[in-house]
């Protein structure tokens, strides 16, 4: 009987741990920020570096934008450096100078010509799709903002257009 109660107790503890979201120490814990999924087949059109036509300093076509005012996409150390600036007063807010510093992940789908970017900040996760508008060469940034700070703010979507500086 003691062995049976001990087994039931261990099973109960194990199930409680699993259901609470905890995992045994030997189980790898997945990352908290998951970039846009990358296809696993060998003919994948997804890479980390976008087309060189994305590399530039971009300025919002709406000079009074209350959203993203500037975008910087640069080649750096064999990779891509992405930064954005939001409308703040008296100077624009540098996305990369948040406290704590945000996590940025990105990948480029060459088949769709879309640069997927995700910013994980202390208060929100911004999921973006950047594409070049073929008719006028502008950069189109579509952003979904999901608030994670329990502030009660509603998620929202926005679209901004940028020209080369």
Residue pairs with C-beta under 8 A, 6 or more apart in sequence:
17 23
17 24
23 29
32 120
33 103
33 105
33 118
33 120
33 125
35 105
35 106
35 107
35 116
35 118
36 107
36 116
36 118
38 44
38 46
38 107
39 45
39 46
45 109
45 110
45 111
45 112
46 107
46 108
46 109
46 110
47 107
47 108
47 110
48 79
48 80
48 106
48 107
48 108
49 75
49 79
49 80
49 108
50 73
50 80
50 108
50 115
50 130
51 108
51 110
51 113
52 75
53 132
54 73
54 108
54 115
54 130
54 132
54 139
55 73
55 74
55 75
55 80
56 73
56 139
56 164
56 165
57 70
57 71
57 72
57 164
57 165
58 70
58 71
58 72
58 73
58 139
58 162
58 163
58 164
58 165
59 69
59 70
59 162
59 163
59 164
59 165
60 67
60 68
60 69
60 70
60 160
60 161
60 162
61 138
61 161
61 162
61 163
62 160
62 161
65 87
65 160
66 87
67 86
67 87
67 143
67 158
67 160
68 84
68 85
68 86
68 87
68 141
68 143
68 160
69 85
69 86
69 87
69 92
70 84
70 85
70 92
70 162
70 165
71 82
71 83
71 84
71 85
71 130
71 139
71 141
71 162
72 81
72 82
72 83
72 84
73 80
73 81
73 82
73 115
73 130
74 80
74 81
75 81
80 106
80 108
82 104
82 106
82 117
83 94
83 95
83 96
84 95
84 119
85 92
85 93
85 94
85 95
86 92
86 93
86 95
87 93
95 102
95 104
95 119
95 121
96 102
96 104
98 121
98 122
99 122
100 122
102 119
102 120
102 121
102 122
103 119
103 120
104 117
104 118
104 119
104 120
105 117
105 118
105 120
106 115
106 116
106 117
106 118
107 115
107 116
108 114
108 115
108 116
109 115
109 116
112 131
113 131
113 132
114 129
114 130
114 131
115 129
115 130
115 131
116 127
116 128
116 129
116 130
117 126
117 127
117 128
117 129
117 130
118 125
118 126
118 127
118 128
119 125
119 126
119 128
122 149
123 147
123 148
123 149
123 151
124 145
124 146
124 147
124 148
124 149
125 145
125 146
125 148
126 143
126 144
126 145
126 146
127 143
127 144
127 146
128 141
128 142
128 143
128 144
129 141
129 142
130 139
130 140
130 141
130 142
131 139
131 140
131 142
132 138
132 139
132 140
133 139
133 140
133 161
137 163
137 164
138 161
138 162
138 163
139 161
139 162
139 163
140 159
140 160
140 161
140 162
141 159
141 160
141 161
141 162
142 157
142 158
142 159
143 157
143 158
143 159
143 160
144 155
144 156
144 157
145 155
145 156
145 157
145 158
146 155
147 153
147 154
147 155
